[in-house]
Amino acid sequence: MAARLKHGAALRPRAEAEAAALPPLLIEASRVAAAVAQGTHGRRRTGQGETFWQFRPYEPGEPANRVDWRESAKSDRLYVRETEWEAAQSVFLWRDSSASMDYASTPDWPTKRARADLLILALAALLVRGGERVTLLGSGLAPGHGRTMLDRLALLLERGGGKTGGDLPGFENLPRHGHMVLMGDFLGPLEAIHERVLRFADAGLKGHVLQILDPAEESLPFAGRVRFEGLERESPLLIGRVETIRAAYIEKLARHRAGLAALTRLAGWSFGVHRTDQSPQYALLGLYRALAGD
């Protein structure tokens, strides 16, 4: 007992040092991923492989050689032995790194960039747990798995890595049948977004687009005389009574969002929306289920 206590006392400083060395983003992402993992069933599916998954009742018309006779002998029913699909998918993650993502209307909410980074890393943690390979698009890192890959992604995100120099991902020749997850505010021209999504889709990639906005960008809650200054070198805009344009602004945003949904649907991709005042767990669960549905 004394030896074990001594060993524990020696191990604790090392464990605390290791924890202190972890990027704060990775700690928060792991917490969010762990909460979501409790409500998911993973991405296991039937397919070519050697790992046993489950027994299920034999269905009329199936080849007789699919029957597991040893399991069937235990009862008066016939059972088929199913194996799990073992080919890991490569998932390419991307988030908008343009200046507009640094916006937060109040200190109570994170910037759009901070929320995107958190969701990217938490999704990577879930996917790695499910046996998939992940990477950050534009980082130069090959898709990988395991804790080492998560550490690399966390450091890249915290250091601002994986930048593409614009509000859309640069096109890369990626393996067919891979998956993509794109996160950003996607407030740019629909034509440019459509062209980029279709180009990836035509290259054989499936994907999901998540629009991340600050609550003020959805409701325009300001009143009176307001001067708006862009984060990407746009000319300042002075509006005498902001409340007079609120309805038109909200309607225009709704049309833009409908356009995003339509163009992703045309490409065979999925589309979702997340606000920075909402829990990241709901967005993460939606992303994970969208990928599982593929």
C-alpha positions in Angstrom: 0.0 0.0 0.0 2.8 2.4 0.9 4.5 1.7 -2.4 1.4 2.4 -4.3 0.8 5.7 -2.5 4.4 6.7 -3.2 4.0 5.9 -6.9 0.7 7.9 -7.0 2.4 10.9 -5.3 5.2 10.8 -7.9 2.8 10.4 -10.8 0.5 13.3 -9.9 3.0 16.1 -10.7 3.7 14.5 -14.1 0.0 14.2 -14.9 -0.6 17.8 -13.9 2.2 18.9 -16.1 0.8 16.9 -19.0 -2.6 18.5 -18.5 -1.1 22.0 -18.3 0.6 21.4 -21.6 -2.6 20.6 -23.4 -4.0 23.5 -25.5 -7.0 25.0 -23.8 -9.0 24.6 -27.0 -8.4 20.8 -26.9 -9.5 20.6 -23.3 -12.8 22.4 -24.1 -13.3 20.5 -27.4 -12.8 17.1 -25.5 -15.4 18.2 -23.0 -18.0 19.1 -25.6 -17.2 15.9 -27.6 -17.6 13.7 -24.5 -21.0 15.2 -23.8 -22.2 14.6 -27.4 -20.7 11.1 -27.5 -23.1 9.9 -24.8 -26.1 10.6 -27.2 -24.6 9.0 -30.3 -24.2 5.4 -31.5 -21.1 5.9 -33.6 -20.7 5.4 -37.3 -20.6 1.6 -37.3 -22.3 0.0 -40.3 -22.6 -3.3 -42.1 -20.0 -4.0 -44.8 -16.9 -5.9 -45.9 -14.7 -6.7 -42.9 -13.6 -9.2 -40.4 -14.8 -7.6 -37.2 -18.0 -9.1 -35.8 -20.8 -6.6 -35.3 -24.1 -8.5 -34.6 -26.3 -11.5 -35.3 -29.7 -10.8 -37.0 -32.5 -13.0 -38.1 -32.2 -14.7 -41.5 -34.4 -13.1 -44.2 -36.1 -15.3 -46.9 -34.2 -15.0 -50.2 -30.7 -14.5 -48.7 -28.0 -17.0 -49.7 -27.8 -20.0 -47.4 -24.0 -19.5 -47.0 -24.8 -16.4 -45.0 -26.4 -18.4 -42.2 -24.3 -18.8 -39.0 -25.2 -22.4 -38.2 -23.5 -22.5 -34.8 -25.6 -19.5 -33.6 -28.7 -20.8 -35.3 -28.4 -24.2 -33.5 -29.0 -22.5 -30.2 -32.6 -21.8 -31.1 -35.3 -22.6 -33.6 -34.5 -19.6 -35.8 -31.8 -19.0 -38.4 -29.3 -16.2 -37.8 -26.9 -14.3 -40.1 -23.6 -13.1 -38.8 -22.8 -9.5 -39.8 -19.4 -7.9 -39.9 -18.5 -4.2 -39.6 -17.3 -2.0 -42.4 -13.7 -1.4 -41.7 -12.6 1.1 -44.3 -12.0 4.3 -42.4 -13.2 7.5 -44.1 -11.1 10.6 -44.6 -12.8 13.7 -43.3 -11.5 17.1 -44.4 -12.4 19.9 -42.0 -12.3 23.6 -42.8 -13.3 26.9 -41.2 -13.4 30.4 -42.6 -10.3 32.3 -41.4 -11.2 35.7 -42.9 -11.4 38.8 -40.7 -15.2 38.7 -40.5 -15.0 35.6 -38.3 -13.5 37.7 -35.5 -16.8 39.5 -34.9 -18.7 39.2 -31.6 -21.5 41.7 -30.8 -21.0 41.3 -27.0 -18.2 39.9 -24.8 -20.8 37.4 -23.4 -20.5 35.4 -26.6 -17.5 33.9 -28.4 -16.3 35.2 -31.8 -17.5 33.2 -34.8 -13.9 32.1 -35.3 -13.6 30.8 -31.7 -16.8 28.8 -32.0 -15.8 27.4 -35.4 -12.4 26.3 -34.0 -14.1 24.6 -31.0 -16.6 22.8 -33.3 -13.9 21.7 -35.7 -11.8 20.1 -32.9 -14.7 18.6 -31.1 -15.9 17.0 -34.3 -12.4 15.7 -35.0 -12.4 14.1 -31.5 -15.7 12.4 -32.2 -14.6 11.1 -35.6 -11.3 9.9 -34.3 -13.1 8.0 -31.6 -15.2 6.4 -34.4 -12.1 5.2 -36.2 -12.1 7.9 -39.0 -9.1 9.8 -40.3 -9.3 13.6 -40.1 -7.3 16.7 -41.1 -7.6 20.4 -41.5 -8.0 21.4 -45.1 -5.2 23.7 -46.2 -2.9 22.7 -43.4 -0.7 20.3 -45.5 -1.3 17.5 -43.0 -2.3 14.1 -44.3 -5.5 12.7 -42.8 -4.6 10.9 -39.6 -6.2 9.5 -36.4 -5.4 9.2 -32.7 -4.6 11.6 -30.0 -1.4 12.8 -31.8 -3.6 14.1 -34.7 -5.9 15.9 -32.3 -2.9 17.6 -30.6 -1.6 18.7 -34.0 -5.0 20.1 -35.1 -5.4 21.9 -31.7 -2.0 23.6 -32.1 -2.8 24.5 -35.7 -6.1 26.1 -34.8 -4.7 28.0 -31.8 -1.9 29.4 -33.9 -4.2 30.4 -36.7 -3.0 27.6 -39.0 -4.8 26.2 -42.0 -5.5 29.7 -43.4 -6.6 29.9 -47.0 -6.5 33.6 -47.4 -10.2 33.9 -48.2 -13.7 33.2 -47.0 -13.9 30.0 -49.1 -11.6 26.9 -49.1 -9.1 26.7 -51.9 -9.7 23.8 -54.2 -7.5 20.7 -53.6 -7.4 17.4 -55.4 -8.7 15.1 -52.6 -9.4 11.4 -52.6 -12.8 10.5 -54.0 -15.5 9.4 -51.6 -14.0 11.5 -48.8 -16.1 13.8 -46.7 -15.8 17.6 -46.1 -17.2 19.8 -43.3 -17.1 23.6 -44.1 -17.7 26.1 -41.3 -18.0 29.9 -41.8 -20.5 32.8 -41.9 -20.9 32.3 -45.7 -22.2 35.8 -46.2 -20.4 36.3 -49.5 -21.9 36.0 -53.0 -23.9 32.8 -53.5 -22.4 32.3 -57.0 -18.9 31.9 -55.6 -20.0 29.6 -52.8 -22.0 27.5 -55.3 -19.0 27.2 -57.7 -16.7 26.0 -54.9 -19.2 23.5 -53.4 -20.1 22.1 -56.8 -16.4 21.7 -57.7 -15.7 19.6 -54.6 -18.9 17.6 -55.2 -18.0 16.9 -58.8 -14.7 15.6 -57.6 -16.6 12.9 -55.7 -16.7 14.4 -52.2 -19.7 14.5 -49.9 -20.0 17.4 -47.5 -21.8 19.5 -45.0 -21.9 23.3 -44.7 -22.5 24.9 -41.3 -23.2 28.7 -41.3 -22.1 30.3 -38.0 -23.4 33.7 -37.2 -23.5 36.1 -34.2 -27.1 36.7 -33.0 -26.8 40.4 -33.9 -26.1 39.4 -37.5 -29.5 37.6 -37.6 -31.7 40.2 -35.8 -30.0 43.6 -36.3 -31.0 44.7 -32.8 -29.4 48.1 -33.0 -31.5 51.4 -32.9 -30.9 55.0 -33.8 -27.9 56.4 -35.6 -25.3 53.7 -36.1 -22.0 53.6 -38.0 -21.1 50.1 -39.3 -17.4 49.4 -39.9 -16.4 46.4 -41.9 -13.7 44.0 -40.7 -12.5 43.3 -44.3 -11.6 46.8 -45.5 -15.2 47.6 -46.5 -16.1 51.3 -46.5 -17.9 52.5 -43.3 -21.7 52.7 -43.5 -23.6 55.3 -41.5 -27.4 54.7 -41.1 -29.6 57.4 -39.5 -32.3 55.0 -38.1 -31.2 51.4 -38.2 -34.7 50.2 -37.1 -36.2 51.4 -40.4 -34.2 48.8 -42.4 -34.4 45.9 -39.9 -37.3 44.1 -41.7 -35.6 44.4 -45.1 -32.3 43.2 -43.6 -33.9 40.1 -42.0 -35.7 39.3 -45.2 -32.5 39.5 -47.3 -30.6 37.3 -44.8 -33.5 34.7 -45.1 -33.2 34.7 -48.9 -29.5 34.3 -48.7 -29.8 31.4 -46.3 -32.4 29.7 -48.5 -30.0 30.1 -51.4 -27.2 28.3 -49.3 -29.6 25.5 -48.5 -30.6 25.1 -52.2 -27.1 25.1 -53.5 -25.9 22.5 -51.0 -28.9 20.4 -51.7 -28.2 20.5 -55.5 -24.7 19.2 -54.8 -26.0 16.4 -52.6 -24.6 18.0 -49.5 -26.3 19.0 -46.2 -26.7 22.4 -44.6 -27.0 23.7 -41.1 -27.1 26.9 -39.1 -25.6 27.7 -35.7 -25.5 30.9 -33.6 -22.8 31.7 -31.2 -25.2 32.2 -28.3 -26.3 28.6 -28.6 -24.8 25.5 -27.0 -22.0 24.1 -29.3 -23.2 20.6 -28.4 -26.4 20.9 -30.5 -24.3 22.0 -33.6 -21.8 19.2 -33.0 -24.5 16.5 -32.7 -26.1 17.8 -35.9 -22.8 17.6 -37.7 -22.0 14.1 -36.5 -25.4 12.8 -37.4 -25.1 14.4 -40.9 -21.8 12.5 -41.4 -23.3 9.3 -40.0 -26.2 9.6 -42.4 -23.7 9.6 -45.3 
